[in-house]
Amino acid sequence: MVVPTNSKKQTPIKCNIRFVIAILLLCVATIPLFAIKHLQLDKDNVLHLEHSEHVNNQQSLRAAVDNNIQQQSNNIKQVSCPKYLSDPSIYNPNTELTRDETKRLTITEPKFYISLHSQFYDKMRYVHIMKQGDYYERGLTTLFHDILSKYDTTTSKSKEERPLMLDIGMNIGWFTLYSRAHGHDVAAFEPNPTMFLRVCESLEYNHWDNDNTIELWNYGLGITPGKFNLTTGNNPGGSSFHEERLAKKFRKKMEVEVVTLDSIAMQQGYLQRKISLMKVDVEGFENYVFEGGKTLLYNSNIDNIIMENSIQNNTIVGGMVDMLYDAGYRVKEIRTVNGDPYHEDWWSTFNPVLEERHSVYVANSKQAVVKPLEAESDQIKFLSKATSNIWWVHKRFI
């Protein structure tokens, strides 16, 4: 073979070097994509999605949730109080105290007994309840009474006919017990197992431990089922899946299990129940609770929602309230953290603003690309700036 004088043969060694370099460049190029996906899904096992990402991935997320519901249902179990109370692996801050030292009859109407954590573990709730017989969130307690007392809770009714209250973010169980004292069935959700030690004791004190009226679920609620890191701090009521919310010197992590609200709702037949009230207080994880419970929310059998919002991102807050409005809920009142009326002169302005946003929300839900709002309204900015409780009522009652 005659080779032109200005050509050079490529030796096998040079070819191999070029091939290796090409492979290395390809690997480097794919690292950012992998890293982004990893950070979104696995940083402290918490899913972080901006609102635009949420809308664009809404259908795929719902499909994933639906596929997991049947698988979850076979594994989701209620708390067994006898097992929890005898389990030495569950941290109990009351080991050096007798039950009588942490038992209190409330001054509320109706009254009930409640078991408290020791003062060194939960000083705020101990001081308010043990010394005053009432909760520090007095405004919310009054609001609960106003809502719950309007229902017919005749004990002769079947379980399907009795009103059900969902307590998402149970903590020590104040609102769980108060709702049961009003004659409502309760399903309570809490990822921290220590809380159930006190609630199980409270059920015994009130003779509600064997009457099939209260379901206890030791799970966090979110979009993606699995094991997640819950960060606790100096205040047991401030535990969060967002560790940055807690002071660094008090942070402790525990691995907890997260499921979707829809999975339990379908397993337990909540879609066929009259749900008088759903309380959601999960320290900045509210939008994930709602996303994982959209089947229930759109079922139109929840009368009232009281949610604490402390999320400070306009787009996330906007997307969350847009979804609730689309599901048929209307803003009734805005309350402070403790439940006192807050900026009453603004209450009537929220629903008109949400109605204006609704057409954009509906259009976005049908498109692959999000069409952003021209500007966030003052109402959305307000909700993103000030931690508050929002009382939603289904439009059936408007």
VEXDREN-2710 file (C-alpha; in Angstrom, 1 decimal):
% VEXDREN-2710
k/r/px/py/pz
1/MET/0.0/0.0/0.0
2/VAL/1.3/3.4/-0.9
3/VAL/0.9/6.1/1.8
4/PRO/1.0/9.8/0.9
5/THR/4.0/11.5/2.3
6/ASN/2.0/14.1/4.2
7/SER/-0.1/11.6/6.1
8/LYS/0.7/9.9/9.4
9/LYS/-0.5/6.6/10.7
10/GLN/-2.3/6.7/14.2
11/THR/-0.7/4.2/16.4
12/PRO/-2.8/2.1/18.7
13/ILE/-1.4/3.8/21.8
14/LYS/-2.4/7.3/20.5
15/CYS/-5.9/6.0/19.7
16/ASN/-6.3/4.5/23.1
17/ILE/-5.2/7.8/24.8
18/ARG/-7.7/9.8/22.8
19/PHE/-10.4/7.3/23.7
20/VAL/-9.7/7.5/27.4
21/ILE/-9.7/11.3/27.3
22/ALA/-13.0/11.3/25.5
23/ILE/-14.5/9.0/28.1
24/LEU/-13.1/11.2/30.9
25/LEU/-14.6/14.4/29.4
26/LEU/-18.0/12.6/29.0
27/CYS/-17.9/11.6/32.7
28/VAL/-17.0/15.1/33.8
29/ALA/-19.9/16.6/31.7
30/THR/-22.4/14.3/33.4
31/ILE/-21.4/15.0/37.0
32/PRO/-23.4/18.2/37.4
33/LEU/-26.6/16.5/36.1
34/PHE/-26.1/13.7/38.6
35/ALA/-25.3/16.0/41.4
36/ILE/-28.4/18.1/40.8
37/LYS/-30.6/15.1/40.9
38/HIS/-28.9/13.8/44.0
39/LEU/-29.2/17.0/45.8
40/GLN/-32.9/17.4/45.0
41/LEU/-33.8/13.9/46.2
42/ASP/-31.3/12.9/48.8
43/LYS/-29.9/15.8/50.8
44/ASP/-30.8/14.7/54.3
45/ASN/-33.4/12.5/52.6
46/VAL/-35.6/15.6/52.0
47/LEU/-37.1/16.4/48.7
48/HIS/-36.7/20.1/47.8
49/LEU/-38.7/21.3/44.8
50/GLU/-39.3/24.9/43.7
51/HIS/-42.8/25.7/42.7
52/SER/-42.0/25.7/39.0
53/GLU/-40.4/22.3/39.3
54/HIS/-43.4/21.1/41.2
55/VAL/-45.8/22.2/38.5
56/ASN/-43.8/20.8/35.7
57/ASN/-43.4/17.4/37.5
58/GLN/-46.9/17.3/38.9
59/GLN/-48.2/14.5/36.8
60/SER/-45.1/12.3/37.2
61/LEU/-45.1/12.9/40.9
62/ARG/-48.7/11.9/41.2
63/ALA/-48.1/8.8/39.2
64/ALA/-45.2/7.9/41.5
65/VAL/-47.4/8.5/44.5
66/ASP/-50.3/6.4/43.1
67/ASN/-47.9/3.5/42.3
68/ASN/-46.6/3.6/45.9
69/ILE/-50.0/3.7/47.6
70/GLN/-50.8/0.1/47.2
71/GLN/-47.3/-1.0/48.2
72/GLN/-47.4/1.2/51.3
73/SER/-50.8/0.1/52.5
74/ASN/-49.6/-3.4/53.3
75/ASN/-46.8/-2.0/55.5
76/ILE/-48.4/0.9/57.3
77/LYS/-49.3/0.0/60.9
78/GLN/-51.0/1.9/63.7
79/VAL/-49.2/2.5/67.0
80/SER/-49.8/-0.2/69.6
81/CYS/-49.7/1.7/72.9
82/PRO/-48.8/-1.4/75.1
83/LYS/-45.8/-2.1/72.8
84/TYR/-44.6/1.6/72.8
85/LEU/-45.0/2.0/76.5
86/SER/-42.9/-1.1/77.2
87/ASP/-40.3/-0.5/74.5
88/PRO/-37.0/0.5/76.1
89/SER/-35.5/1.7/72.8
90/ILE/-37.9/4.7/72.7
91/TYR/-36.5/7.7/74.6
92/ASN/-38.6/8.5/77.6
93/PRO/-37.8/11.8/79.4
94/ASN/-40.1/10.9/82.3
95/THR/-38.2/7.9/83.6
96/GLU/-37.4/9.5/87.0
97/LEU/-41.0/10.8/87.5
98/THR/-44.2/9.2/88.5
99/ARG/-47.2/9.4/86.3
100/ASP/-49.0/11.6/88.9
101/GLU/-46.3/14.2/88.6
102/THR/-47.0/14.8/84.9
103/LYS/-50.8/14.2/84.8
104/ARG/-53.1/17.2/84.6
105/LEU/-56.8/17.8/84.2
106/THR/-57.4/20.8/81.9
107/ILE/-59.7/23.8/82.6
108/THR/-61.0/23.7/79.0
109/GLU/-64.6/23.0/78.1
110/PRO/-64.9/20.1/77.8
111/LYS/-62.2/19.0/80.2
112/PHE/-59.8/16.1/79.7
113/TYR/-56.7/14.6/81.3
114/ILE/-53.3/15.0/79.6
115/SER/-49.9/13.5/80.3
116/LEU/-47.0/15.9/80.0
117/HIS/-43.3/15.6/79.3
118/SER/-40.9/16.5/82.2
119/GLN/-40.1/20.2/82.5
120/PHE/-36.5/19.8/81.5
121/TYR/-37.6/18.2/78.2
122/ASP/-40.5/20.4/77.2
123/LYS/-40.6/23.4/79.6
124/MET/-43.0/25.6/77.6
125/ARG/-45.9/23.0/77.5
126/TYR/-45.2/21.8/81.0
127/VAL/-45.4/25.4/82.4
128/HIS/-48.6/26.4/80.5
129/ILE/-50.5/23.2/81.0
130/MET/-49.4/22.0/84.4
131/LYS/-49.6/25.4/86.1
132/GLN/-52.5/26.9/84.1
133/GLY/-54.5/23.9/82.9
134/ASP/-54.6/25.4/79.4
135/TYR/-52.5/25.4/76.2
136/TYR/-50.3/28.3/75.2
137/GLU/-52.1/28.4/71.9
138/ARG/-55.3/29.6/73.5
139/GLY/-56.7/31.3/70.4
140/LEU/-56.4/28.0/68.4
141/THR/-58.0/26.1/71.3
142/THR/-61.0/28.4/71.2
143/LEU/-61.2/28.2/67.4
144/PHE/-61.2/24.4/67.6
145/HIS/-64.0/24.5/70.1
146/ASP/-66.0/26.9/67.9
147/ILE/-65.6/24.5/64.9
148/LEU/-65.9/21.1/66.6
149/SER/-68.9/21.9/68.8
150/LYS/-71.1/22.5/65.8
151/TYR/-71.1/18.8/64.8
152/ASP/-73.5/16.1/65.9
153/THR/-71.4/13.6/67.8
154/THR/-74.1/11.3/69.0
155/THR/-72.3/8.3/70.4
156/SER/-74.8/5.9/68.9
157/LYS/-73.7/6.8/65.4
158/SER/-71.7/4.3/63.4
159/LYS/-68.0/5.0/62.9
160/GLU/-68.6/6.0/59.2
161/GLU/-71.2/8.6/60.4
162/ARG/-69.1/10.2/63.2
163/PRO/-66.9/13.2/62.3
164/LEU/-63.2/12.6/62.0
165/MET/-60.5/15.1/62.8
166/LEU/-57.0/14.7/61.3
167/ASP/-54.1/16.0/63.5
168/ILE/-51.0/16.2/61.3
169/GLY/-48.2/17.2/63.6
170/MET/-49.6/15.8/66.8
171/ASN/-46.8/16.6/69.2
172/ILE/-47.9/16.0/72.8
173/GLY/-51.5/15.5/71.6
174/TRP/-53.3/18.5/72.9
175/PHE/-55.6/19.0/69.9
176/THR/-56.0/15.2/69.5
177/LEU/-57.3/14.9/73.0
178/TYR/-59.4/18.1/72.8
179/SER/-61.0/16.9/69.6
180/ARG/-61.8/13.5/71.2
181/ALA/-63.3/15.3/74.2
182/HIS/-65.7/17.0/71.8
183/GLY/-66.8/13.6/70.6
184/HIS/-64.9/13.5/67.3
185/ASP/-62.9/10.5/66.1
186/VAL/-59.2/11.4/65.6
187/ALA/-56.4/10.2/63.3
188/ALA/-53.1/11.6/64.7
189/PHE/-49.8/11.7/62.8
190/GLU/-46.3/12.3/64.4
191/PRO/-42.8/11.1/63.3
192/ASN/-41.2/11.3/66.8
193/PRO/-42.0/8.1/68.8
194/THR/-41.4/9.8/72.1
195/MET/-44.6/11.8/71.7
196/PHE/-46.6/8.7/71.7
197/LEU/-45.5/7.7/75.2
198/ARG/-47.4/10.7/76.6
199/VAL/-50.4/10.4/74.3
200/CYS/-50.8/6.7/75.1
201/GLU/-50.8/7.6/78.8
202/SER/-53.4/10.3/78.1
203/LEU/-55.7/7.8/76.4
204/GLU/-55.5/5.6/79.4
205/TYR/-56.4/8.5/81.8
206/ASN/-59.5/9.4/79.7
207/HIS/-60.5/5.7/79.1
208/TRP/-60.2/6.2/75.3
209/ASP/-57.5/3.6/74.9
210/ASN/-59.8/0.8/73.8
211/ASP/-62.9/2.5/72.3
212/ASN/-61.7/2.5/68.7
213/THR/-62.0/6.3/68.3
214/ILE/-58.4/7.4/68.0
215/GLU/-55.8/6.2/65.4
216/LEU/-52.1/6.9/66.2
217/TRP/-49.7/6.9/63.3
218/ASN/-45.9/7.1/63.9
219/TYR/-45.1/8.5/60.5
220/GLY/-44.2/11.8/58.9
221/LEU/-46.3/12.7/55.9
222/GLY/-44.8/13.8/52.5
223/ILE/-44.7/13.2/48.8
224/THR/-42.1/10.5/48.7
225/PRO/-42.3/7.4/51.0
226/GLY/-39.1/6.3/52.7
227/LYS/-36.6/7.0/55.5
228/PHE/-36.0/10.6/56.2
229/ASN/-33.9/12.6/58.7
230/LEU/-36.0/14.5/61.3
231/THR/-34.0/17.2/63.1
232/THR/-35.0/17.9/66.7
233/GLY/-34.0/20.8/68.8
234/ASN/-34.4/22.5/72.2
235/ASN/-38.2/22.8/71.6
236/PRO/-39.8/19.3/70.9
237/GLY/-42.6/21.1/69.1
238/GLY/-40.1/22.6/66.6
239/SER/-38.8/19.4/65.1
240/SER/-38.5/19.7/61.3
241/PHE/-37.3/17.9/58.2
242/HIS/-35.6/21.2/57.4
243/GLU/-32.6/21.2/59.7
244/GLU/-31.7/24.8/59.0
245/ARG/-34.8/25.9/61.0
246/LEU/-33.1/24.8/64.2
247/ALA/-30.2/26.3/66.1
248/LYS/-27.0/24.3/65.3
249/LYS/-26.0/23.7/68.9
250/PHE/-29.3/22.0/69.7
251/ARG/-29.6/19.9/66.5
252/LYS/-30.1/16.2/66.8
253/LYS/-31.1/13.9/64.0
254/MET/-33.3/10.8/64.0
255/GLU/-34.3/8.6/61.1
256/VAL/-38.0/8.4/60.7
257/GLU/-40.4/6.9/58.2
258/VAL/-42.5/9.0/55.9
259/VAL/-45.6/7.9/54.0
260/THR/-48.2/9.8/52.0
261/LEU/-51.5/11.0/53.5
262/ASP/-53.3/9.4/50.5
263/SER/-51.9/6.0/51.3
264/ILE/-53.4/6.0/54.8
265/ALA/-56.6/7.7/53.7
266/MET/-57.3/4.9/51.2
267/GLN/-56.2/2.2/53.6
268/GLN/-58.5/3.5/56.4
269/GLY/-61.4/4.6/54.3
270/TYR/-61.1/8.4/55.0
271/LEU/-62.5/9.1/51.5
272/GLN/-65.8/7.8/52.8
273/ARG/-65.7/9.7/56.1
274/LYS/-66.9/13.2/57.1
275/ILE/-63.7/15.0/58.1
276/SER/-64.7/17.9/60.3
277/LEU/-61.2/19.4/60.5
278/MET/-57.7/18.8/59.3
279/LYS/-54.9/20.5/61.3
280/VAL/-51.5/20.7/59.7
281/ASP/-48.5/22.0/61.7
282/VAL/-45.3/20.4/60.4
283/GLU/-42.7/23.2/60.6
284/GLY/-42.3/24.1/56.9
285/PHE/-43.2/20.7/55.4
286/GLU/-46.9/21.6/54.8
287/ASN/-46.7/21.8/51.0
288/TYR/-45.3/18.2/50.9
289/VAL/-48.1/17.0/53.2
290/PHE/-50.7/18.5/50.8
291/GLU/-49.0/17.1/47.7
292/GLY/-49.0/13.7/49.2
293/GLY/-52.7/14.0/50.1
294/LYS/-54.2/15.4/46.9
295/THR/-56.6/12.6/46.3
296/LEU/-58.1/13.2/49.8
297/LEU/-58.1/17.0/49.4
298/TYR/-59.9/16.9/46.0
299/ASN/-62.4/14.4/47.4
300/SER/-64.4/17.4/48.9
301/ASN/-65.1/15.6/52.3
302/ILE/-62.9/17.8/54.4
303/ASP/-64.9/20.7/55.9
304/ASN/-62.1/22.8/57.5
305/ILE/-58.4/23.1/57.3
306/ILE/-56.2/24.9/59.9
307/MET/-52.6/25.1/58.8
308/GLU/-49.6/26.9/60.2
309/ASN/-47.5/28.4/57.5
310/SER/-43.9/29.4/58.2
311/ILE/-42.6/28.9/54.6
312/GLN/-40.9/32.1/53.4
313/ASN/-40.6/31.4/49.7
314/ASN/-43.2/33.3/47.6
315/THR/-43.4/30.7/44.8
316/ILE/-43.8/27.7/47.2
317/VAL/-46.4/29.5/49.3
318/GLY/-48.2/30.6/46.1
319/GLY/-48.2/27.2/44.7
320/MET/-49.5/25.6/47.9
321/VAL/-52.4/28.0/48.4
322/ASP/-53.2/27.8/44.6
323/MET/-53.6/24.1/44.9
324/LEU/-55.8/24.4/48.0
325/TYR/-58.0/26.9/46.3
326/ASP/-58.2/24.7/43.2
327/ALA/-59.3/21.8/45.4
328/GLY/-62.2/23.9/46.6
329/TYR/-61.0/25.6/49.8
330/ARG/-61.5/29.3/50.6
331/VAL/-59.6/31.4/53.1
332/LYS/-61.9/32.1/56.1
333/GLU/-59.5/33.8/58.6
334/ILE/-55.8/34.5/59.2
335/ARG/-54.7/33.9/62.8
336/THR/-51.4/34.4/64.7
337/VAL/-49.3/31.5/65.8
338/ASN/-51.2/31.3/69.0
339/GLY/-54.5/31.6/67.1
340/ASP/-55.5/35.2/67.7
341/PRO/-57.2/37.1/64.9
342/TYR/-54.5/38.7/62.6
343/HIS/-55.0/41.6/60.2
344/GLU/-58.8/41.1/60.1
345/ASP/-59.1/44.0/57.5
346/TRP/-57.2/41.8/55.0
347/TRP/-59.3/38.6/55.3
348/SER/-61.8/39.5/52.6
349/THR/-59.0/40.3/50.1
350/PHE/-57.4/36.8/49.9
351/ASN/-60.1/34.8/47.9
352/PRO/-60.4/37.5/45.1
353/VAL/-56.6/37.4/44.7
354/LEU/-56.6/33.6/44.6
355/GLU/-59.5/33.6/42.1
356/GLU/-57.4/35.8/39.8
357/ARG/-54.4/33.5/40.1
358/HIS/-56.6/30.4/39.6
359/SER/-56.8/30.7/35.8
360/VAL/-53.0/30.8/35.6
361/TYR/-52.7/27.8/37.9
362/VAL/-55.2/25.8/35.8
363/ALA/-53.3/26.7/32.6
364/ASN/-50.0/25.8/34.1
365/SER/-51.2/22.4/35.3
366/LYS/-52.0/21.5/31.7
367/GLN/-48.7/22.8/30.2
368/ALA/-45.2/21.4/30.1
369/VAL/-43.8/24.8/30.7
370/VAL/-44.8/27.0/33.6
371/LYS/-46.1/30.5/32.8
372/PRO/-45.0/32.6/35.7
373/LEU/-47.2/35.2/37.3
374/GLU/-46.2/38.8/36.3
375/ALA/-45.8/39.7/40.0
376/GLU/-46.6/38.1/43.3
377/SER/-49.6/39.8/45.1
378/ASP/-49.3/41.5/48.4
379/GLN/-51.3/38.8/50.0
380/ILE/-48.9/36.1/48.9
381/LYS/-45.9/38.2/50.1
382/PHE/-47.7/38.7/53.4
383/LEU/-48.2/34.9/53.9
384/SER/-44.5/34.3/53.0
385/LYS/-43.3/36.9/55.5
386/ALA/-45.4/36.4/58.6
387/THR/-45.8/33.0/60.3
388/SER/-49.5/32.5/60.7
389/ASN/-52.3/30.1/60.9
390/ILE/-54.7/30.0/57.9
391/TRP/-58.2/28.7/58.4
392/TRP/-59.7/27.3/55.2
393/VAL/-63.3/26.3/54.7
394/HIS/-64.6/24.2/51.8
395/LYS/-66.6/26.3/49.3
396/ARG/-69.7/24.1/50.1
397/PHE/-70.1/26.2/53.2
398/ILE/-69.5/29.6/51.6
END
